[in-house]
């Protein structure tokens, strides 16, 4: 079935971000499955097995690039029986934007989305969050992790140290530095994988969700990203949740975000089809 075919049931594909695995969606998977949806959360290439194993040996992650990740999800989506709702967190949000631009999915939600090519704001908190990988060009083909302190600043700044450590222990893995380098220098690369056609009026509806307290991707970045689509007639919406960190998919109150995302996407999917 082609991506343009009309949905018959509710299928959702969840795409995780850098330094995380599909486990980061565990509560969303349970909630969406309980509501009757078919939910899939495939990992990035190389992100198989459990978190603990990947921490011990991240060699399968090292050197993986954004292009390989996008192609991986495109192949997965094309094998489904219907075009799914696509939801992505952090770099997963950028991947959702790229996939929608390619004609995939019936609706998309980009949560705390890493910017695609053309987004210009670079807040200090974003640079500080990414600096552990970007400061050393030799990291480019490596899988590099964050320390608990770095993770606390970047992901869980609204939590206390003990709660942040618990999140770190359950979810954090080393991330492919190549992905971060590709994102950071996209505006200097005319052939950047993260380029999209902001005037594409044939893509499915797209929602940006931002967290008001996010250090990695502050609201101004998501707003700037959303504004780039203003010349497209395709639906593009923006919703900001105050006081939410980059860990919004697991932070207390995640249910409100999850329910809003699914309700928005289901309503616009029906309108789009």
C-alpha positions in Angstrom: 0.0 0.0 0.0 1.4 3.4 -0.9 1.9 6.2 1.7 -1.0 8.1 0.1 -3.6 5.4 0.8 -6.4 6.2 3.3 -5.9 4.9 6.8 -8.2 2.1 7.9 -7.0 1.8 11.6 -4.9 3.9 13.9 -1.2 3.2 13.5 1.5 5.2 15.3 5.2 5.1 14.7 7.3 6.6 17.6 10.9 7.7 16.8 13.3 8.3 19.6 16.2 10.8 19.7 19.9 10.9 20.3 21.2 9.4 23.6 17.9 7.5 24.0 16.4 4.2 22.8 12.8 3.1 22.1 12.5 2.4 25.9 12.0 6.2 26.2 8.5 5.7 24.7 7.5 2.8 27.0 4.7 4.7 28.7 3.4 6.2 25.5 3.4 2.7 23.9 1.2 1.3 26.7 -1.1 4.3 26.7 -1.6 4.3 22.9 -2.0 0.6 22.7 -4.6 0.6 25.4 -6.6 3.1 23.4 -6.7 0.7 20.5 -3.8 1.9 18.3 -1.2 -0.2 16.6 2.0 1.2 18.0 5.6 0.7 16.7 8.8 2.1 18.2 11.6 0.8 16.1 15.1 1.8 17.2 17.7 3.6 15.1 20.1 1.4 13.2 22.5 -0.1 15.7 20.2 0.6 18.6 19.1 -2.9 19.2 19.1 -4.9 22.4 18.8 -3.4 25.9 20.2 -0.2 27.3 22.7 -1.9 29.5 24.2 -3.8 26.7 24.5 -0.7 24.5 26.3 1.1 27.4 28.8 -1.7 27.7 29.4 -1.9 23.9 28.1 1.0 21.8 30.1 0.0 18.7 26.9 -0.7 16.7 26.0 3.0 17.1 29.3 4.6 16.2 29.4 6.3 12.9 25.7 6.0 12.1 24.5 9.0 10.2 21.2 10.8 9.8 20.8 9.6 6.2 21.0 6.0 7.3 18.5 6.6 10.1 16.0 8.3 7.8 16.3 5.5 5.2 15.8 2.9 7.9 12.5 4.5 9.0 11.3 5.0 5.5 11.7 1.3 4.7 9.9 0.4 7.9 7.0 2.8 7.2 6.6 1.6 3.6 6.1 -2.0 4.9 3.1 -1.0 7.0 -0.5 -1.7 5.8 -1.4 2.0 6.1 0.3 5.4 6.5 0.9 6.0 10.2 0.9 8.9 12.5 4.6 9.8 13.0 5.8 11.1 16.3 9.4 11.9 17.0 11.3 13.4 20.0 14.4 15.6 19.6 16.3 14.3 16.6 13.3 12.1 16.1 11.3 15.3 15.5 13.7 16.3 12.7 13.4 12.8 11.2 9.6 13.2 11.2 9.9 16.4 9.3 12.1 14.8 6.7 9.8 11.8 6.3 6.7 14.0 6.0 8.5 16.0 3.3 9.0 12.7 1.4 5.3 12.0 1.4 5.2 9.5 4.3 2.8 9.4 7.2 -0.8 10.8 7.5 0.2 13.3 10.2 3.3 14.2 12.1 4.2 15.4 15.6 7.7 16.8 16.3 8.3 17.0 20.0 11.2 19.2 21.2 12.4 18.8 17.7 16.1 19.1 16.7 16.2 21.8 14.0 16.3 20.9 10.3 18.5 22.9 7.8 17.5 26.5 7.7 16.6 27.0 11.4 19.0 29.7 12.6 18.6 30.3 16.4 21.4 28.7 18.4 20.7 29.4 22.1 23.5 29.1 24.6 21.7 26.3 26.4 21.6 24.3 23.1 25.3 24.8 22.5 26.1 23.8 26.1 24.0 20.6 25.8 25.7 19.5 22.6 29.2 20.7 23.5 30.4 17.4 25.1 30.3 15.8 21.6 31.0 18.8 19.3 34.1 20.1 21.2 36.2 17.3 19.7 36.1 16.7 15.9 37.7 13.3 16.5 34.3 12.2 18.0 32.6 12.3 14.6 32.8 8.6 14.0 32.3 7.6 17.7 29.5 6.9 20.0 29.8 9.3 22.9 27.7 9.5 26.0 26.8 12.2 28.5 27.9 12.2 32.2 25.0 12.2 34.7 25.7 15.9 35.3 25.6 16.7 31.6 22.4 14.7 31.2 20.8 16.5 34.1 21.5 19.9 32.5 20.4 18.8 29.0 17.4 16.5 29.6 16.1 16.6 33.1 16.8 20.1 34.4 13.4 20.3 36.0 14.1 17.2 38.2 16.2 16.9 41.3 19.5 15.0 41.1 18.2 11.7 42.4 15.3 11.7 40.0 17.6 12.7 37.1 20.0 9.9 38.0 17.1 7.3 37.9 16.2 8.5 34.4 19.8 8.4 33.3 20.3 4.9 34.6 17.2 3.6 32.8 17.4 5.4 29.5 20.7 7.0 28.6 23.0 5.4 26.0 26.0 6.8 24.1 24.9 8.6 20.9 26.3 8.7 17.4 28.3 11.9 17.3 28.0 11.9 13.5 24.2 12.7 13.8 24.9 15.7 16.0 27.7 17.0 13.8 25.4 16.7 10.7 22.7 18.6 12.5 25.0 21.3 13.9 26.6 22.1 10.6 23.6 21.6 8.3 23.3 25.3 7.5 26.8 25.2 6.0 26.1 22.1 3.9 24.0 22.6 0.7 23.3 18.9 0.5 22.5 18.4 4.2 20.3 15.4 4.9 18.1 17.5 7.1 17.0 19.8 4.3 13.3 19.9 3.6 11.0 21.8 1.2 9.3 24.2 3.5 6.9 25.2 0.7 5.7 21.6 0.2 1.9 21.9 0.4 1.3 18.2 -0.2 2.8 16.8 3.0 0.7 15.6 5.9 -0.2 18.0 8.8 2.6 18.7 11.2 2.5 19.8 14.9 5.4 21.2 16.8 5.4 20.6 20.6 7.9 22.5 22.7 8.8 22.4 26.4 9.0 25.8 28.1 12.0 24.7 30.2 13.8 22.7 27.5 17.6 23.3 27.5 18.4 21.3 24.4 15.7 22.8 22.1 14.2 25.9 23.7 10.9 27.1 22.4 12.5 29.8 20.3 14.1 27.1 18.2 10.8 25.2 17.6 9.0 28.5 16.8 11.6 29.4 14.3 11.4 25.9 12.7 7.6 26.1 12.5 7.7 29.6 11.0 9.7 28.3 8.0 6.6 26.4 6.9 4.5 29.6 6.7 4.5 29.5 2.8 3.0 26.0 2.7 -0.7 25.6 2.7 -0.3 22.3 4.6 -1.4 22.4 8.2 1.4 23.4 10.6 0.6 24.0 14.3 2.6 24.9 17.4 1.9 24.1 21.0 4.1 24.9 24.0 3.8 23.2 27.4 5.3 25.4 30.1 7.8 24.2 32.6 8.6 21.0 30.7 12.2 19.8 30.1 13.7 18.0 27.1 12.6 14.8 28.9 8.9 15.7 28.3 8.0 12.2 27.1 8.7 10.8 30.5 8.6 13.7 32.9 5.6 13.8 35.3 2.6 15.0 33.4 3.7 13.2 30.2 0.1 12.0 29.8 -1.1 15.5 28.9 1.5 15.8 26.2 0.8 12.3 24.8 -3.0 12.8 24.8 -2.7 16.1 23.1 -0.3 14.8 20.4 -2.5 11.9 19.6 -5.8 13.8 19.6 -4.3 16.5 17.3 -2.8 14.0 14.9 -5.9 11.8 14.7 -8.2 14.9 14.0 -5.9 16.3 11.3 -5.2 12.9 9.8 -8.9 12.5 9.2 -9.1 16.0 7.7 -6.1 15.3 5.6 -7.5 12.1 4.2 
